[in-house]
């Protein structure tokens, strides 16, 4: 009986202390938000890597949240207006982004992202749904205009692309009715 009493006391103390439940709750909330936004939960491999963003990144994430419509797309220095005509858009949540082109489900990609707005130029890292790095980029956010330059290899150094460089440059405008 003495051991049962001690065990019960340990459970009560652990519950009162929270047992690290804040961490589990934040992981659950992040996965739920991701599920609502993209239809897919955060993979286990990413759940363990989820850390709170820096105050600078958190402020930048708040500015990014919402739907953004492509106004121009370039790949390897060539314009690709077909993406704009098809309605390419990007939706940012707390830690994920979904890129879609029209209603084509096959042209929809989900990624996680991390920002470092303290760098010049500001940096974004993309992580695929399995938790693996899938791209590096830089960005500029100016009110309702977002410019992203990304690569699957080395991080771009400027918001420009030229023939054969393997870079993609996308200029996006906040969708009408979205918060700022």
Buried (B, 14 or more C-beta within 10 A) or exposed (E): EEEEEEEEEEEEEEEEEEEEEEEEEEBBEBBEBBEEBBEEBBBEEBBEEBEEBBEEBEEBBEBBEBBBBBBBBBBBEEEBEEBBEBEBBBBBBBBBBBBBBEEEEEEBBBBBBBBBBEEEBBBBBBBBBEBEEBBBBBBEBEEBEBBBBBBEEEBBEEBEBEEEBEBBBBBBBBBEEBEE
